């Protein structure tokens, strides 16, 4: 039996979703790619130029994960357009 993605998402919970997909999946991956590209394109980087992305990108990943959670939660709700409306 397979479960739907929305059921899987709800089973891990909002906090874990944000940590896994926002902080780890978006934040740390983006920070790693950004620092790797910076090291490749520049001759030398200061410690701050290496450390700050590993703080800033995961923090933005929290926001990204929360926004994605709310978007995906709203899109998985059934729409009752055919339901009779009370007047």
TITISE-63368 format. One record per residue: residue number from 1; residue in three letters; chain; x, y, z negated of N, C-alpha, C, O, CB in turn. Coordinates in steps of 0.001 Angstrom, whole numbers. Glycine has a CB too. Example, Ala and Ser with C-alpha at 12.3 -4.5 7.8 and 13.67 -1.06 7.14 Angstrom:
// residues 2
<site k="1" r="ALA" c="A" n_xx="13190" n_yy="-5690" n_zz="-7800" ca_xx="12300" ca_yy="-4500" ca_zz="-7800" c_xx="13200" c_yy="-3300" c_zz="-7800" o_xx="14236" o_yy="-3319" o_zz="-8465" cb_xx="11308" cb_yy="-4473" cb_zz="-9046"/>
<site k="2" r="SER" c="A" n_xx="12850" n_yy="-2250" n_zz="-7080" ca_xx="13670" ca_yy="-1060" ca_zz="-7140" c_xx="12900" c_yy="30" c_zz="-7870" o_xx="13409" o_yy="1138" o_zz="-8039" cb_xx="14084" cb_yy="-598" cb_zz="-5725"/>
// end
This chain:
// residues 87
<site k="1" r="UNK" c="A" n_xx="844" n_yy="-1172" n_zz="0" ca_xx="0" ca_yy="0" ca_zz="0" c_xx="892" c_yy="1238" c_zz="0" o_xx="1801" o_yy="1361" o_zz="-821" cb_xx="-962" cb_yy="-4" cb_zz="-1218"/>
<site k="2" r="UNK" c="A" n_xx="627" n_yy="2130" n_zz="907" ca_xx="1396" ca_yy="3375" ca_zz="966" c_xx="572" c_yy="4497" c_zz="350" o_xx="-656" o_yy="4528" o_zz="437" cb_xx="1793" cb_yy="3724" cb_zz="2433"/>
<site k="3" r="UNK" c="A" n_xx="1290" n_yy="5403" n_zz="-266" ca_xx="609" ca_yy="6549" ca_zz="-865" c_xx="878" c_yy="7779" c_zz="-14" o_xx="1896" o_yy="7871" o_zz="672" cb_xx="1075" cb_yy="6779" cb_zz="-2332"/>
<site k="4" r="UNK" c="A" n_xx="-41" n_yy="8709" n_zz="-69" ca_xx="102" ca_yy="9918" ca_zz="731" c_xx="1175" c_yy="10820" c_zz="129" o_xx="1467" o_yy="10723" o_zz="-1063" cb_xx="-1241" cb_yy="10669" cb_zz="831"/>
<site k="5" r="UNK" c="A" n_xx="1763" n_yy="11694" n_zz="941" ca_xx="2779" ca_yy="12611" ca_zz="413" c_xx="2256" c_yy="13499" c_zz="-709" o_xx="2994" o_yy="13811" o_zz="-1644" cb_xx="3312" cb_yy="13478" cb_zz="1524"/>
<site k="6" r="UNK" c="A" n_xx="986" n_yy="13911" n_zz="-627" ca_xx="454" ca_yy="14763" ca_zz="-1692" c_xx="332" c_yy="13982" c_zz="-2997" o_xx="540" o_yy="14545" o_zz="-4072" cb_xx="-915" cb_yy="15340" cb_zz="-1287"/>
<site k="7" r="UNK" c="A" n_xx="-3" n_yy="12695" n_zz="-2920" ca_xx="-71" ca_yy="11867" ca_zz="-4122" c_xx="1314" c_yy="11656" c_zz="-4699" o_xx="1493" o_yy="11702" o_zz="-5916" cb_xx="-728" cb_yy="10516" cb_zz="-3815"/>
<site k="8" r="UNK" c="A" n_xx="2293" n_yy="11426" n_zz="-3843" ca_xx="3667" ca_yy="11262" ca_zz="-4310" c_xx="4165" c_yy="12548" c_zz="-4959" o_xx="4824" o_yy="12503" o_zz="-5998" cb_xx="4589" cb_yy="10858" cb_zz="-3149"/>
<site k="9" r="UNK" c="A" n_xx="3856" n_yy="13693" n_zz="-4355" ca_xx="4288" ca_yy="14974" ca_zz="-4890" c_xx="3674" c_yy="15205" c_zz="-6259" o_xx="4369" o_yy="15619" o_zz="-7188" cb_xx="3915" cb_yy="16112" cb_zz="-3937"/>
<site k="10" r="UNK" c="A" n_xx="2395" n_yy="14948" n_zz="-6395" ca_xx="1723" ca_yy="15166" ca_zz="-7675" c_xx="2209" c_yy="14189" c_zz="-8737" o_xx="2199" o_yy="14514" o_zz="-9924" cb_xx="213" cb_yy="15040" cb_zz="-7507"/>
<site k="11" r="UNK" c="A" n_xx="2634" n_yy="12998" n_zz="-8327" ca_xx="3084" ca_yy="12019" ca_zz="-9311" c_xx="4419" c_yy="12409" c_zz="-9944" o_xx="4677" o_yy="12043" o_zz="-11091" cb_xx="3202" cb_yy="10654" cb_zz="-8665"/>
<site k="12" r="UNK" c="A" n_xx="5273" n_yy="13141" n_zz="-9226" ca_xx="6533" ca_yy="13568" ca_zz="-9833" c_xx="6357" c_yy="14837" c_zz="-10651" o_xx="7189" o_yy="15127" o_zz="-11511" cb_xx="7590" cb_yy="13787" cb_zz="-8759"/>
<site k="13" r="UNK" c="A" n_xx="5315" n_yy="15592" n_zz="-10413" ca_xx="5032" ca_yy="16785" ca_zz="-11191" c_xx="5682" c_yy="18029" c_zz="-10619" o_xx="6615" o_yy="17964" o_zz="-9819" cb_xx="5481" cb_yy="16590" cb_zz="-12600"/>
<site k="14" r="UNK" c="A" n_xx="5155" n_yy="19170" n_zz="-11059" ca_xx="5602" ca_yy="20460" ca_zz="-10529" c_xx="7056" c_yy="20763" c_zz="-10877" o_xx="7822" o_yy="21198" o_zz="-10016" cb_xx="4714" cb_yy="21569" cb_zz="-11056"/>
<site k="15" r="UNK" c="A" n_xx="7439" n_yy="20538" n_zz="-12126" ca_xx="8801" ca_yy="20870" ca_zz="-12566" c_xx="9842" c_yy="20042" c_zz="-11824" o_xx="10838" o_yy="20583" o_zz="-11343" cb_xx="8942" cb_yy="20650" cb_zz="-14076"/>
<site k="16" r="UNK" c="A" n_xx="9623" n_yy="18744" n_zz="-11729" ca_xx="10587" ca_yy="17893" ca_zz="-11011" c_xx="10624" c_yy="18226" c_zz="-9524" o_xx="11688" o_yy="18206" o_zz="-8906" cb_xx="10239" cb_yy="16409" cb_zz="-11201"/>
<site k="17" r="UNK" c="A" n_xx="9463" n_yy="18533" n_zz="-8951" ca_xx="9428" ca_yy="18928" ca_zz="-7551" c_xx="10296" c_yy="20151" c_zz="-7327" o_xx="11092" o_yy="20191" o_zz="-6388" cb_xx="7992" cb_yy="19204" cb_zz="-7101"/>
<site k="18" r="UNK" c="A" n_xx="10144" n_yy="21157" n_zz="-8192" ca_xx="10936" ca_yy="22379" ca_zz="-8058" c_xx="12417" c_yy="22089" c_zz="-8249" o_xx="13247" o_yy="22618" o_zz="-7511" cb_xx="10471" cb_yy="23435" cb_zz="-9066"/>
<site k="19" r="UNK" c="A" n_xx="12762" n_yy="21258" n_zz="-9226" ca_xx="14175" ca_yy="20928" ca_zz="-9457" c_xx="14768" c_yy="20134" c_zz="-8300" o_xx="15859" o_yy="20450" o_zz="-7826" cb_xx="14329" cb_yy="20139" cb_zz="-10753"/>
<site k="20" r="UNK" c="A" n_xx="14062" n_yy="19108" n_zz="-7843" ca_xx="14600" ca_yy="18259" ca_zz="-6774" c_xx="14648" c_yy="18966" c_zz="-5428" o_xx="15691" o_yy="19017" o_zz="-4775" cb_xx="13772" cb_yy="17003" cb_zz="-6649"/>
<site k="21" r="UNK" c="A" n_xx="13513" n_yy="19507" n_zz="-5024" ca_xx="13427" ca_yy="20065" ca_zz="-3683" c_xx="13851" c_yy="21527" c_zz="-3609" o_xx="14378" o_yy="21967" o_zz="-2587" cb_xx="12030" cb_yy="19927" cb_zz="-3173"/>
<site k="22" r="UNK" c="A" n_xx="13627" n_yy="22281" n_zz="-4677" ca_xx="14011" ca_yy="23682" ca_zz="-4682" c_xx="15467" c_yy="23881" c_zz="-5053" o_xx="16252" o_yy="24393" o_zz="-4255" cb_xx="13141" cb_yy="24450" cb_zz="-5630"/>
<site k="23" r="UNK" c="A" n_xx="15835" n_yy="23471" n_zz="-6276" ca_xx="17187" ca_yy="23719" ca_zz="-6772" c_xx="18204" c_yy="22829" c_zz="-6067" o_xx="19197" o_yy="23324" o_zz="-5534" cb_xx="17249" cb_yy="23492" cb_zz="-8282"/>
<site k="24" r="UNK" c="A" n_xx="17965" n_yy="21518" n_zz="-6060" ca_xx="18938" ca_yy="20606" ca_zz="-5443" c_xx="18858" c_yy="20628" c_zz="-3915" o_xx="19869" o_yy="20807" o_zz="-3238" cb_xx="18716" cb_yy="19182" cb_zz="-5948"/>
<site k="25" r="UNK" c="A" n_xx="17655" n_yy="20445" n_zz="-3382" ca_xx="17494" ca_yy="20338" ca_zz="-1937" c_xx="17736" c_yy="21624" c_zz="-1182" o_xx="18317" o_yy="21605" o_zz="-97" cb_xx="16142" cb_yy="19858" cb_zz="-1630"/>
<site k="26" r="UNK" c="A" n_xx="17304" n_yy="22737" n_zz="-1734" ca_xx="17484" ca_yy="24016" ca_zz="-1054" c_xx="18668" c_yy="24791" c_zz="-1616" o_xx="19559" o_yy="25195" o_zz="-869" cb_xx="16220" cb_yy="24852" cb_zz="-1166"/>
<site k="27" r="UNK" c="A" n_xx="18681" n_yy="24999" n_zz="-2928" ca_xx="19667" ca_yy="25876" ca_zz="-3550" c_xx="21105" c_yy="25392" c_zz="-3461" o_xx="21967" o_yy="26097" o_zz="-2936" cb_xx="19319" cb_yy="26062" cb_zz="-4965"/>
<site k="28" r="UNK" c="A" n_xx="21368" n_yy="24203" n_zz="-3966" ca_xx="22753" ca_yy="23714" ca_zz="-3956" c_xx="23238" c_yy="23368" c_zz="-2556" o_xx="24407" o_yy="23576" o_zz="-2231" cb_xx="22881" cb_yy="22496" cb_zz="-4850"/>
<site k="29" r="UNK" c="A" n_xx="22351" n_yy="22844" n_zz="-1733" ca_xx="22741" ca_yy="22548" ca_zz="-349" c_xx="23090" c_yy="23835" c_zz="395" o_xx="24095" o_yy="23891" o_zz="1103" cb_xx="21609" cb_yy="21796" cb_zz="387"/>
<site k="30" r="UNK" c="A" n_xx="22264" n_yy="24864" n_zz="237" ca_xx="22539" ca_yy="26146" ca_zz="887" c_xx="23828" c_yy="26771" c_zz="362" o_xx="24621" o_yy="27305" o_zz="1138" cb_xx="21369" cb_yy="27109" cb_zz="677"/>
<site k="31" r="UNK" c="A" n_xx="24040" n_yy="26708" n_zz="-943" ca_xx="25255" ca_yy="27271" ca_zz="-1539" c_xx="26495" c_yy="26551" c_zz="-1020" o_xx="27501" o_yy="27185" o_zz="-702" cb_xx="25196" cb_yy="27183" cb_zz="-3075"/>
<site k="32" r="UNK" c="A" n_xx="26420" n_yy="25236" n_zz="-937" ca_xx="27557" ca_yy="24460" ca_zz="-442" c_xx="27859" c_yy="24806" c_zz="1008" o_xx="29018" o_yy="25007" o_zz="1371" cb_xx="27284" cb_yy="22957" cb_zz="-578"/>
<site k="33" r="UNK" c="A" n_xx="26834" n_yy="24877" n_zz="1832" ca_xx="27042" ca_yy="25232" ca_zz="3242" c_xx="27566" c_yy="26657" c_zz="3385" o_xx="28439" o_yy="26918" o_zz="4212" cb_xx="25736" cb_yy="25075" cb_zz="4031"/>
<site k="34" r="UNK" c="A" n_xx="27035" n_yy="27580" n_zz="2581" ca_xx="27476" ca_yy="28969" ca_zz="2630" c_xx="28944" c_yy="29100" c_zz="2237" o_xx="29707" o_yy="29780" o_zz="2922" cb_xx="26611" cb_yy="29830" cb_zz="1716"/>
<site k="35" r="UNK" c="A" n_xx="29344" n_yy="28460" n_zz="1148" ca_xx="30733" ca_yy="28540" ca_zz="697" c_xx="31657" c_yy="27825" c_zz="1684" o_xx="32755" o_yy="28307" o_zz="1960" cb_xx="30880" cb_yy="27931" cb_zz="-714"/>
<site k="36" r="UNK" c="A" n_xx="31227" n_yy="26692" n_zz="2210" ca_xx="32050" ca_yy="25986" ca_zz="3195" c_xx="32261" c_yy="26844" c_zz="4439" o_xx="33372" o_yy="26918" o_zz="4965" cb_xx="31398" cb_yy="24646" cb_zz="3580"/>
<site k="37" r="UNK" c="A" n_xx="31193" n_yy="27491" n_zz="4908" ca_xx="31319" ca_yy="28361" ca_zz="6076" c_xx="32210" c_yy="29559" c_zz="5765" o_xx="33016" o_yy="29971" o_zz="6600" cb_xx="29936" cb_yy="28837" cb_zz="6543"/>
<site k="38" r="UNK" c="A" n_xx="32065" n_yy="30115" n_zz="4568" ca_xx="32893" ca_yy="31251" ca_zz="4167" c_xx="34363" c_yy="30855" c_zz="4095" o_xx="35230" o_yy="31619" o_zz="4518" cb_xx="32427" cb_yy="31803" cb_zz="2814"/>
<site k="39" r="UNK" c="A" n_xx="34648" n_yy="29688" n_zz="3571" ca_xx="36028" ca_yy="29213" ca_zz="3502" c_xx="36594" c_yy="28975" c_zz="4900" o_xx="37779" o_yy="29204" o_zz="5145" cb_xx="36109" cb_yy="27923" cb_zz="2671"/>
<site k="40" r="UNK" c="A" n_xx="35753" n_yy="28521" n_zz="5801" ca_xx="36186" ca_yy="28241" ca_zz="7164" c_xx="36475" c_yy="29531" c_zz="7938" o_xx="37428" o_yy="29598" o_zz="8715" cb_xx="35126" cb_yy="27419" cb_zz="7893"/>
<site k="41" r="UNK" c="A" n_xx="35640" n_yy="30554" n_zz="7716" ca_xx="35757" ca_yy="31766" ca_zz="8535" c_xx="36656" c_yy="32842" c_zz="7925" o_xx="37102" o_yy="33740" o_zz="8639" cb_xx="34394" cb_yy="32344" cb_zz="8768"/>
<site k="42" r="UNK" c="A" n_xx="36930" n_yy="32771" n_zz="6626" ca_xx="37764" ca_yy="33781" ca_zz="5988" c_xx="39060" c_yy="33146" c_zz="5516" o_xx="39110" o_yy="31950" o_zz="5230" cb_xx="37023" cb_yy="34446" cb_zz="4809"/>
<site k="43" r="UNK" c="A" n_xx="40100" n_yy="33953" n_zz="5437" ca_xx="41389" ca_yy="33416" ca_zz="5023" c_xx="41445" c_yy="33121" c_zz="3531" o_xx="41954" o_yy="32080" o_zz="3119" cb_xx="42486" cb_yy="34378" cb_zz="5389"/>
<site k="44" r="UNK" c="A" n_xx="40925" n_yy="34031" n_zz="2730" ca_xx="40941" ca_yy="33785" ca_zz="1287" c_xx="39677" c_yy="34340" c_zz="651" o_xx="39150" o_yy="35372" o_zz="1064" cb_xx="42190" cb_yy="34414" cb_zz="637"/>
<site k="45" r="UNK" c="A" n_xx="39213" n_yy="33638" n_zz="-351" ca_xx="38019" ca_yy="34049" ca_zz="-1077" c_xx="38369" c_yy="34200" c_zz="-2551" o_xx="39191" o_yy="33460" o_zz="-3091" cb_xx="36861" cb_yy="33027" cb_zz="-881"/>
<site k="46" r="UNK" c="A" n_xx="37736" n_yy="35162" n_zz="-3179" ca_xx="37927" ca_yy="35302" ca_zz="-4621" c_xx="37070" c_yy="34257" c_zz="-5334" o_xx="36182" o_yy="33644" o_zz="-4740" cb_xx="37562" cb_yy="36747" cb_zz="-5101"/>
<site k="47" r="UNK" c="A" n_xx="37355" n_yy="34074" n_zz="-6598" ca_xx="36585" ca_yy="33120" ca_zz="-7389" c_xx="35118" c_yy="33529" c_zz="-7434" o_xx="34231" o_yy="32679" o_zz="-7365" cb_xx="37155" cb_yy="33012" cb_zz="-8813"/>
<site k="48" r="UNK" c="A" n_xx="34864" n_yy="34824" n_zz="-7551" ca_xx="33476" ca_yy="35312" ca_zz="-7595" c_xx="32735" c_yy="34982" c_zz="-6301" o_xx="31549" o_yy="34653" o_zz="-6336" cb_xx="33448" cb_yy="36832" cb_zz="-7843"/>
<site k="49" r="UNK" c="A" n_xx="33420" n_yy="35068" n_zz="-5166" ca_xx="32774" ca_yy="34763" ca_zz="-3891" c_xx="32449" c_yy="33286" c_zz="-3755" o_xx="31634" o_yy="32910" o_zz="-2913" cb_xx="33655" cb_yy="35199" cb_zz="-2742"/>
<site k="50" r="UNK" c="A" n_xx="33065" n_yy="32453" n_zz="-4559" ca_xx="32760" ca_yy="31026" ca_zz="-4553" c_xx="31709" c_yy="30691" c_zz="-5612" o_xx="30831" o_yy="29862" o_zz="-5369" cb_xx="34037" cb_yy="30205" cb_zz="-4791"/>
<site k="51" r="UNK" c="A" n_xx="31790" n_yy="31323" n_zz="-6775" ca_xx="30903" ca_yy="30991" ca_zz="-7886" c_xx="29511" c_yy="31611" c_zz="-7731" o_xx="28512" o_yy="30943" o_zz="-7998" cb_xx="31523" cb_yy="31449" cb_zz="-9189"/>
<site k="52" r="UNK" c="A" n_xx="29431" n_yy="32845" n_zz="-7314" ca_xx="28145" ca_yy="33549" ca_zz="-7245" c_xx="27120" c_yy="32829" c_zz="-6362" o_xx="25955" o_yy="32754" o_zz="-6754" cb_xx="28360" cb_yy="34959" cb_zz="-6722"/>
<site k="53" r="UNK" c="A" n_xx="27490" n_yy="32299" n_zz="-5196" ca_xx="26478" ca_yy="31557" ca_zz="-4426" c_xx="25932" c_yy="30326" c_zz="-5155" o_xx="24778" o_yy="29948" o_zz="-4949" cb_xx="27066" cb_yy="31126" cb_zz="-3106"/>
<site k="54" r="UNK" c="A" n_xx="26752" n_yy="29698" n_zz="-6004" ca_xx="26277" ca_yy="28528" ca_zz="-6746" c_xx="25375" c_yy="28915" c_zz="-7910" o_xx="24802" o_yy="28045" o_zz="-8565" cb_xx="27456" cb_yy="27721" cb_zz="-7259"/>
<site k="55" r="UNK" c="A" n_xx="25247" n_yy="30193" n_zz="-8171" ca_xx="24279" ca_yy="30687" ca_zz="-9150" c_xx="23065" c_yy="31259" c_zz="-8421" o_xx="21925" o_yy="30959" o_zz="-8778" cb_xx="24922" cb_yy="31762" cb_zz="-10072"/>
<site k="56" r="UNK" c="A" n_xx="23307" n_yy="32075" n_zz="-7410" ca_xx="22218" ca_yy="32781" ca_zz="-6719" c_xx="21334" c_yy="31842" c_zz="-5896" o_xx="20108" o_yy="31941" o_zz="-5959" cb_xx="22795" cb_yy="33855" cb_zz="-5811"/>
<site k="57" r="UNK" c="A" n_xx="21927" n_yy="30945" n_zz="-5137" ca_xx="21126" ca_yy="30069" ca_zz="-4278" c_xx="20235" c_yy="29122" c_zz="-5079" o_xx="19065" o_yy="28975" o_zz="-4727" cb_xx="22036" cb_yy="29264" cb_zz="-3369"/>
<site k="58" r="UNK" c="A" n_xx="20727" n_yy="28467" n_zz="-6143" ca_xx="19803" ca_yy="27643" ca_zz="-6930" c_xx="18678" c_yy="28449" c_zz="-7597" o_xx="17557" o_yy="27957" o_zz="-7729" cb_xx="20576" cb_yy="26896" cb_zz="-7991"/>
<site k="59" r="UNK" c="A" n_xx="18975" n_yy="29680" n_zz="-8014" ca_xx="17908" ca_yy="30516" ca_zz="-8573" c_xx="16848" c_yy="30829" c_zz="-7511" o_xx="15649" o_yy="30815" o_zz="-7793" cb_xx="18494" cb_yy="31828" cb_zz="-9143"/>
<site k="60" r="UNK" c="A" n_xx="17301" n_yy="31106" n_zz="-6304" ca_xx="16329" ca_yy="31324" ca_zz="-5234" c_xx="15622" c_yy="30018" c_zz="-4875" o_xx="14489" o_yy="30037" o_zz="-4393" cb_xx="17019" cb_yy="31916" cb_zz="-3992"/>
<site k="61" r="UNK" c="A" n_xx="16281" n_yy="28896" n_zz="-5106" ca_xx="15657" ca_yy="27594" ca_zz="-4888" c_xx="14496" c_yy="27348" c_zz="-5831" o_xx="13542" o_yy="26659" o_zz="-5470" cb_xx="16677" cb_yy="26498" cb_zz="-5045"/>
<site k="62" r="UNK" c="A" n_xx="14562" n_yy="27906" n_zz="-7049" ca_xx="13433" ca_yy="27804" ca_zz="-7973" c_xx="12219" c_yy="28502" c_zz="-7367" o_xx="11116" o_yy="27956" o_zz="-7370" cb_xx="13787" cb_yy="28421" cb_zz="-9358"/>
<site k="63" r="UNK" c="A" n_xx="12423" n_yy="29687" n_zz="-6857" ca_xx="11318" ca_yy="30426" ca_zz="-6227" c_xx="10809" c_yy="29686" c_zz="-4994" o_xx="9601" o_yy="29571" o_zz="-4789" cb_xx="11769" cb_yy="31854" cb_zz="-5841"/>
<site k="64" r="UNK" c="A" n_xx="11729" n_yy="29187" n_zz="-4177" ca_xx="11334" ca_yy="28467" ca_zz="-2961" c_xx="10538" c_yy="27206" c_zz="-3321" o_xx="9520" o_yy="26915" o_zz="-2692" cb_xx="12586" cb_yy="28092" cb_zz="-2120"/>
<site k="65" r="UNK" c="A" n_xx="10992" n_yy="26473" n_zz="-4318" ca_xx="10286" ca_yy="25261" ca_zz="-4738" c_xx="8899" c_yy="25561" c_zz="-5273" o_xx="7952" o_yy="24824" o_zz="-4998" cb_xx="11087" cb_yy="24529" cb_zz="-5790"/>
<site k="66" r="UNK" c="A" n_xx="8771" n_yy="26650" n_zz="-6046" ca_xx="7465" ca_yy="27021" ca_zz="-6586" c_xx="6507" c_yy="27441" c_zz="-5475" o_xx="5329" o_yy="27083" o_zz="-5497" cb_xx="7614" cb_yy="28154" cb_zz="-7607"/>
<site k="67" r="UNK" c="A" n_xx="7007" n_yy="28193" n_zz="-4513" ca_xx="6167" ca_yy="28610" ca_zz="-3384" c_xx="5745" c_yy="27390" c_zz="-2561" o_xx="4582" o_yy="27277" o_zz="-2174" cb_xx="6920" cb_yy="29630" cb_zz="-2487"/>
<site k="68" r="UNK" c="A" n_xx="6672" n_yy="26489" n_zz="-2297" ca_xx="6336" ca_yy="25288" ca_zz="-1529" c_xx="5327" c_yy="24427" c_zz="-2272" o_xx="4423" o_yy="23868" o_zz="-1651" cb_xx="7596" cb_yy="24475" cb_zz="-1229"/>
<site k="69" r="UNK" c="A" n_xx="5465" n_yy="24307" n_zz="-3600" ca_xx="4509" ca_yy="23537" ca_zz="-4394" c_xx="3110" c_yy="24120" c_zz="-4232" o_xx="2151" o_yy="23381" o_zz="-4006" cb_xx="4918" cb_yy="23521" cb_zz="-5886"/>
<site k="70" r="UNK" c="A" n_xx="2988" n_yy="25445" n_zz="-4345" ca_xx="1662" ca_yy="26046" ca_zz="-4251" c_xx="1098" c_yy="25942" c_zz="-2837" o_xx="-100" o_yy="25714" o_zz="-2669" cb_xx="1715" cb_yy="27505" cb_zz="-4685"/>
<site k="71" r="UNK" c="A" n_xx="1934" n_yy="26104" n_zz="-1827" ca_xx="1457" ca_yy="25977" ca_zz="-443" c_xx="988" c_yy="24552" c_zz="-167" o_xx="-86" o_yy="24345" o_zz="398" cb_xx="2567" cb_yy="26374" cb_zz="554"/>
<site k="72" r="UNK" c="A" n_xx="1790" n_yy="23578" n_zz="-564" ca_xx="1435" ca_yy="22183" ca_zz="-308" c_xx="241" c_yy="21752" c_zz="-1149" o_xx="-566" o_yy="20938" o_zz="-700" cb_xx="2627" cb_yy="21271" cb_zz="-588"/>
<site k="73" r="UNK" c="A" n_xx="115" n_yy="22281" n_zz="-2356" ca_xx="-1044" ca_yy="21941" ca_zz="-3193" c_xx="-2323" c_yy="22519" c_zz="-2611" o_xx="-3365" o_yy="21863" o_zz="-2628" cb_xx="-843" cb_yy="22452" cb_zz="-4626"/>
<site k="74" r="UNK" c="A" n_xx="-2253" n_yy="23744" n_zz="-2096" ca_xx="-3438" ca_yy="24363" ca_zz="-1500" c_xx="-3821" c_yy="23700" c_zz="-189" o_xx="-5006" o_yy="23620" o_zz="137" cb_xx="-3200" cb_yy="25844" cb_zz="-1274"/>
<site k="75" r="UNK" c="A" n_xx="-2839" n_yy="23222" n_zz="573" ca_xx="-3154" ca_yy="22603" ca_zz="1864" c_xx="-3718" c_yy="21198" c_zz="1691" o_xx="-4366" o_yy="20688" o_zz="2605" cb_xx="-1908" cb_yy="22554" cb_zz="2746"/>
<site k="76" r="UNK" c="A" n_xx="-3492" n_yy="20562" n_zz="550" ca_xx="-3991" ca_yy="19205" ca_zz="358" c_xx="-5385" c_yy="19161" c_zz="-253" o_xx="-5975" o_yy="18088" o_zz="-374" cb_xx="-3043" cb_yy="18435" cb_zz="-509"/>
<site k="77" r="UNK" c="A" n_xx="-5915" n_yy="20319" n_zz="-641" ca_xx="-7266" ca_yy="20354" ca_zz="-1193" c_xx="-8282" c_yy="20199" c_zz="-61" o_xx="-8132" o_yy="20801" o_zz="1002" cb_xx="-7511" cb_yy="21676" cb_zz="-1977"/>
<site k="78" r="UNK" c="A" n_xx="-9307" n_yy="19397" n_zz="-294" ca_xx="-10325" ca_yy="19249" ca_zz="752" c_xx="-11124" c_yy="20533" c_zz="903" o_xx="-11387" o_yy="21243" o_zz="-68" cb_xx="-11268" cb_yy="18073" cb_zz="434"/>
<site k="79" r="UNK" c="A" n_xx="-11495" n_yy="20807" n_zz="2119" ca_xx="-12278" ca_yy="22003" ca_zz="2412" c_xx="-13740" c_yy="21608" c_zz="2525" o_xx="-14074" o_yy="20638" o_zz="3207" cb_xx="-11785" cb_yy="22699" cb_zz="3716"/>
<site k="80" r="UNK" c="A" n_xx="-14599" n_yy="22343" n_zz="1871" ca_xx="-16031" ca_yy="22061" ca_zz="1900" c_xx="-16769" c_yy="23080" c_zz="2745" o_xx="-17648" o_yy="23788" o_zz="2255" cb_xx="-16602" cb_yy="22042" cb_zz="488"/>
<site k="81" r="UNK" c="A" n_xx="-16409" n_yy="23150" n_zz="4009" ca_xx="-17084" ca_yy="24078" ca_zz="4910" c_xx="-18504" c_yy="23613" c_zz="5246" o_xx="-19378" o_yy="24429" o_zz="5535" cb_xx="-16273" cb_yy="24245" cb_zz="6191"/>
<site k="82" r="UNK" c="A" n_xx="-18727" n_yy="22283" n_zz="5204" ca_xx="-20032" ca_yy="21747" ca_zz="5560" c_xx="-20988" c_yy="21706" c_zz="4391" o_xx="-22167" o_yy="21401" o_zz="4573" cb_xx="-19882" cb_yy="20377" cb_zz="6127"/>
<site k="83" r="UNK" c="A" n_xx="-20517" n_yy="22001" n_zz="3204" ca_xx="-21375" ca_yy="21950" ca_zz="2028" c_xx="-22405" c_yy="23070" c_zz="2075" o_xx="-22102" o_yy="24178" o_zz="2519" cb_xx="-20541" cb_yy="22043" cb_zz="744"/>
<site k="84" r="UNK" c="A" n_xx="-23611" n_yy="22786" n_zz="1620" ca_xx="-24629" ca_yy="23857" ca_zz="1608" c_xx="-24246" c_yy="24951" c_zz="628" o_xx="-23741" o_yy="24685" o_zz="-462" cb_xx="-26019" cb_yy="23289" cb_zz="1243"/>
<site k="85" r="UNK" c="A" n_xx="-24494" n_yy="26183" n_zz="1038" ca_xx="-24139" ca_yy="27323" ca_zz="199" c_xx="-25350" c_yy="27782" c_zz="-591" o_xx="-26471" o_yy="27843" o_zz="-86" cb_xx="-23583" cb_yy="28476" cb_zz="1048"/>
<site k="86" r="UNK" c="A" n_xx="-25082" n_yy="28102" n_zz="-1848" ca_xx="-26147" ca_yy="28608" ca_zz="-2692" c_xx="-26267" c_yy="30114" c_zz="-2497" o_xx="-25261" o_yy="30820" o_zz="-2424" cb_xx="-25888" cb_yy="28261" cb_zz="-4178"/>
<site k="87" r="UNK" c="A" n_xx="-27485" n_yy="30595" n_zz="-2413" ca_xx="-27693" ca_yy="32021" ca_zz="-2209" c_xx="-28358" c_yy="32646" c_zz="-3378" o_xx="-28610" o_yy="33851" o_zz="-3373" cb_xx="-28498" cb_yy="32273" cb_zz="-984"/>
// end
